[in-house]
């Protein structure tokens, strides 16, 4: 069987330079469909069973976030369900994978993908639960559905909003939401039951369906970075943000969480609102308490490494968590997970992956419950 590289499937993205020999497979990172952003990749290799492959990403040094490839290991899978990491090096210019596939077909990706099919199946499973509803609230640039999951009684005292995958290549975000919703809908989970006695959850598992399917890292089908659209979203450029923002204004919000992934930092952390001009000592205390409670709920979460408040500039209020925190004066956080591994609790076989993201999602219910008080 000759060597073949393909990428015409959900979230597929790669450019083949040459693939005539397993020992020299040369590739380029493909840019987002409508933006000059190079980072995400996902492709299938066939015909290399039992052969030592050398796969080179020639333009990795020109990626949007080249530090994302430092101390990074590529994700691989034979069945698209079970993912593991393979030996990877990066010299600052070229990223090289050395791997011998055990089967005729293998997939490689920047991170464990979360497919549109799995997304739709998740919505279907959630909708079967009597305490949950799945609402259609809008349509993407490409015409896909924007769905909102409501778990609990909309008349509840507290309104908790969780959105994920504004940046579509950050697939760990939807794994996180899946784990969180599984825990919320578990009737034997006492934390979930106590939470839902006082609060309703509004959850958008995928803010950027078009970018997800297209294999984009950061933008939608119009080339918009949705996490820079919250001040003035438009039907033409960012209908995904527009419909969610309108719904938040309609329902109100007492806590807001925007779930992401970070290319460079091998840790789980949150970015808060302490840089806002109107941030009060009381809100700081509440934010600090939430962080401490999350650390107690999950050893995978930490507060030593993260973003400095000085990272944010004049674009501040175009970001979801900053816009919501400023507008509603509530606890509003951006949560980041690694593309690499959690350096505090590394797993060389899987790195940080979907299952670990889901577990961190389930763990967030405890600090949310404590923060209600």
C-alpha positions in Angstrom: 0.0 0.0 0.0 1.5 3.4 -1.0 1.8 6.2 1.6 -1.3 8.4 1.6 -2.1 11.5 3.7 -5.7 12.7 3.8 -7.6 15.4 5.7 -11.0 15.7 4.1 -13.1 14.9 7.2 -14.4 16.7 10.3 -11.7 19.1 11.6 -9.1 17.8 9.1 -6.3 20.2 8.3 -2.9 19.7 6.8 -0.9 20.6 3.7 1.2 17.8 2.1 4.6 18.9 0.7 5.9 15.4 0.0 5.0 11.9 1.1 6.8 9.5 -1.1 8.6 7.6 1.7 7.7 6.8 5.3 11.2 8.1 6.2 10.5 11.6 4.7 6.9 12.8 5.1 7.0 16.6 4.8 4.0 18.6 5.8 2.9 22.2 6.4 0.4 23.5 8.9 -2.6 24.7 7.1 -4.0 28.2 8.0 -7.6 28.8 9.3 -10.1 28.9 6.4 -10.5 32.7 6.5 -7.6 33.9 8.7 -3.8 33.8 8.6 -3.5 31.5 11.6 -1.4 28.4 11.4 -1.5 25.9 14.3 -4.2 23.2 14.3 -3.6 20.0 12.4 -5.5 16.7 12.0 -4.8 14.2 9.3 -4.9 10.5 8.5 -1.8 8.4 7.4 -2.3 5.2 5.5 0.2 2.6 4.2 2.9 2.8 6.8 2.2 -0.2 9.0 5.3 -1.4 10.7 7.5 1.2 9.1 9.5 3.8 11.0 8.0 7.2 9.9 9.6 10.6 10.1 7.0 13.2 9.8 8.2 16.8 9.6 6.1 19.9 10.0 8.2 22.3 8.0 6.6 25.6 8.9 6.0 24.9 12.7 8.5 27.7 13.5 6.2 30.1 11.7 3.1 28.9 13.5 0.9 31.5 15.3 2.0 30.1 18.6 5.4 28.3 18.1 5.9 28.0 21.8 3.0 25.6 21.7 5.3 23.0 20.1 8.0 23.3 22.8 8.0 20.2 25.0 4.9 19.0 23.1 3.9 15.5 21.9 1.6 14.9 19.0 -1.7 13.1 19.7 -2.4 9.9 17.7 -5.2 7.3 17.4 -6.0 4.2 15.3 -9.7 4.3 15.9 -10.4 8.0 16.6 -11.6 7.1 20.1 -8.5 6.2 22.0 -5.7 8.8 21.7 -2.1 8.6 22.9 1.0 10.7 22.5 3.9 9.9 20.1 7.6 11.0 20.2 7.9 14.6 19.0 10.8 17.1 18.8 10.9 20.8 17.9 14.1 22.7 17.0 12.4 26.1 16.8 11.8 25.8 13.0 10.7 22.2 12.2 8.6 19.9 14.4 9.5 16.2 13.8 7.5 13.1 14.7 9.2 9.8 14.8 6.7 7.0 15.0 6.1 3.4 13.7 2.4 2.8 13.2 1.2 -0.6 14.2 -1.8 -0.6 11.8 -2.4 0.4 8.2 -4.3 3.6 9.2 -3.5 6.1 11.9 -4.7 9.6 12.8 -2.5 12.4 14.1 -3.8 15.6 15.6 -2.8 18.7 17.6 -5.1 17.6 20.4 -7.8 14.9 20.8 -10.6 16.1 18.5 -14.2 16.6 19.5 -16.3 15.9 16.4 -19.5 17.5 15.3 -21.1 14.1 15.3 -20.2 13.6 18.9 -21.5 17.1 19.6 -24.9 16.3 18.1 -25.0 12.9 19.9 -24.3 14.7 23.2 -27.1 17.1 22.7 -29.5 14.2 21.9 -28.5 12.4 25.1 -28.9 15.5 27.2 -32.3 16.2 25.7 -33.6 12.8 26.9 -33.1 13.9 30.6 -36.3 15.4 32.1 -34.4 18.2 33.8 -32.7 19.4 30.6 -33.8 21.1 27.4 -31.9 21.8 24.2 -32.9 25.1 22.6 -32.0 26.4 19.1 -31.0 30.1 19.6 -29.4 30.9 16.2 -27.5 30.0 13.1 -23.8 30.1 12.2 -22.2 31.8 9.2 -22.2 28.4 7.4 -25.8 27.6 8.5 -25.2 25.3 11.4 -27.3 25.2 14.5 -26.4 27.2 17.6 -27.7 25.2 20.5 -28.1 26.1 24.1 -28.5 23.4 26.8 -30.6 24.4 29.8 -30.2 22.2 32.9 -32.5 22.9 35.9 -35.4 25.2 36.5 -35.2 28.5 34.6 -37.0 30.1 37.5 -34.1 29.2 39.9 -32.5 31.8 42.0 -29.1 31.7 40.4 -28.2 31.8 36.7 -24.9 30.1 35.7 -23.6 30.4 32.2 -20.9 28.2 30.7 -19.6 28.6 27.1 -16.9 26.6 25.3 -14.9 26.4 22.1 -15.1 30.1 21.0 -11.7 29.0 19.6 -12.7 25.8 17.8 -9.3 24.1 17.9 -9.4 24.1 21.7 -11.3 20.9 21.7 -10.5 20.2 25.4 -13.1 22.8 26.1 -16.0 20.7 24.8 -14.6 17.6 26.6 -14.7 19.7 29.7 -18.4 20.7 29.2 -19.3 17.0 28.5 -17.8 16.0 31.8 -19.5 18.8 33.6 -23.0 18.0 32.1 -22.6 14.3 32.8 -22.0 15.2 36.5 -24.9 17.7 36.6 -27.3 15.1 35.2 -26.2 12.3 37.5 -29.1 11.9 39.9 -26.7 10.2 42.4 -24.4 13.2 42.5 -25.2 15.1 45.7 -23.3 18.2 44.6 -25.3 18.4 41.4 -28.6 17.9 43.3 -27.8 20.6 45.8 -26.7 22.9 43.0 -29.8 22.4 40.9 -32.0 23.1 43.9 -30.8 26.7 43.7 -29.4 27.3 40.2 -30.1 26.8 36.5 -27.2 26.2 34.1 -27.2 27.7 30.6 -24.5 25.9 28.6 -23.2 26.4 25.0 -21.0 23.3 24.4 -19.7 24.7 21.1 -19.7 28.4 20.3 -17.9 27.9 17.0 -19.4 24.9 15.0 -18.2 26.2 11.6 -14.6 26.6 12.7 -14.7 23.2 14.4 -15.7 21.3 11.3 -13.5 23.4 9.0 -10.4 22.5 11.1 -9.7 26.1 12.3 -7.8 26.8 15.4 -9.2 30.2 16.4 -11.7 31.6 14.0 -15.2 31.1 12.5 -16.2 30.9 8.8 -16.0 34.7 8.4 -12.5 34.8 9.9 -13.7 36.3 13.2 -12.0 35.5 16.5 -15.2 35.2 18.5 -13.5 36.1 21.7 -12.9 39.6 20.4 -16.5 40.2 19.3 -18.4 40.7 22.5 -18.7 44.5 22.4 -20.3 44.7 18.9 -21.2 41.2 17.5 -22.9 41.3 14.1 -25.2 38.9 12.2 -22.7 39.0 9.3 -19.4 38.4 11.1 -20.2 36.9 14.4 -23.8 35.6 14.7 -22.6 33.0 17.1 -21.7 35.6 19.7 -24.7 37.8 18.9 -27.3 35.1 19.7 -25.6 34.0 22.9 -25.0 37.6 24.1 -28.7 38.3 23.5 -29.8 35.3 25.5 -27.5 36.2 28.4 -29.1 39.7 28.5 -32.5 38.0 28.5 -31.8 35.5 31.3 -29.3 37.4 33.4 -26.2 35.8 34.8 -24.7 35.3 38.3 -21.7 33.3 37.3 -20.0 33.0 33.9 -17.3 30.6 32.7 -15.6 30.7 29.3 -13.7 27.4 28.6 -10.5 27.5 26.6 -7.1 25.8 25.9 -3.7 27.4 26.0 -1.0 26.4 23.6 2.1 27.2 25.6 1.4 26.8 29.3 1.2 23.1 30.6 -1.2 23.9 33.4 -4.9 24.4 34.2 -5.7 27.9 35.5 -8.2 30.7 35.3 -7.9 34.3 34.2 -10.1 36.7 36.1 -11.3 40.3 36.1 -8.8 41.9 38.5 -7.7 44.2 35.7 -11.1 45.8 35.3 -11.3 49.4 36.5 -14.5 48.7 38.4 -13.3 45.5 40.1 -14.1 45.8 43.8 -12.3 44.2 46.8 -15.5 42.1 47.4 -15.3 40.7 43.8 -11.6 40.0 44.3 -12.3 38.1 47.4 -15.0 36.0 45.7 -12.8 35.3 42.8 -9.9 34.2 45.1 -12.2 32.0 47.1 -13.4 30.3 43.9 -9.9 29.5 42.9 -9.0 28.1 46.3 -12.2 26.0 46.3 -11.4 24.6 42.8 -7.9 23.7 43.9 -9.4 21.8 46.8 -11.8 20.0 44.4 -9.2 19.0 41.8 -5.4 18.5 42.1 -5.3 19.1 38.4 -6.1 22.8 39.0 -3.6 25.4 40.2 -3.0 29.1 40.7 0.8 29.5 40.4 1.0 29.7 36.6 -1.3 31.7 34.4 -1.8 35.1 32.7 -0.6 38.3 34.3 -3.2 41.0 34.5 -0.9 43.2 32.4 -1.6 40.8 29.4 -4.8 42.6 28.6 -5.0 45.8 26.7 -7.5 48.1 24.9 -9.3 44.9 23.6 -10.2 44.0 27.2 -14.0 44.3 27.0 -14.2 42.5 23.6 -13.4 39.3 25.5 -16.3 37.3 26.8 -15.4 36.9 30.5 -14.2 40.5 30.8 -17.3 41.9 29.0 -19.7 39.8 31.2 -17.8 40.6 34.4 -17.9 44.3 33.6 -21.5 44.4 32.5 -23.1 42.1 35.2 -20.6 42.6 38.0 -20.6 38.8 38.6 -17.9 36.1 39.0 -16.7 35.8 35.4 -13.7 33.6 34.5 -11.8 32.3 31.5 -10.6 28.7 32.2 -7.6 27.5 30.3 -6.4 23.9 29.9 -3.2 22.7 28.2 -2.6 21.3 24.7 0.5 19.6 26.1 0.2 17.9 29.6 -0.4 19.1 33.1 3.2 19.5 34.3 2.1 19.0 37.9 0.5 15.6 37.2 2.0 14.4 33.9 0.8 11.3 32.0 3.4 10.5 29.3 1.0 8.1 27.5 -1.9 10.5 27.0 -0.7 13.9 28.0 -3.6 16.2 28.8 -6.6 14.6 27.0 -10.4 14.5 26.6 -11.0 12.3 29.7 -8.9 14.5 32.0 -10.6 17.6 30.6 -14.0 16.0 31.4 -12.9 15.1 34.9 -11.9 18.8 35.5 -15.3 19.8 34.1 -17.1 17.5 36.6 -14.9 18.9 39.4 -16.0 22.5 38.8 -19.4 21.8 40.3 -18.0 21.8 43.8 -16.5 25.4 43.8 -19.6 26.6 41.9 -21.8 25.3 44.7 -19.6 26.9 47.4 -19.6 30.2 45.5 -23.4 30.3 45.6 -23.1 31.3 49.3 
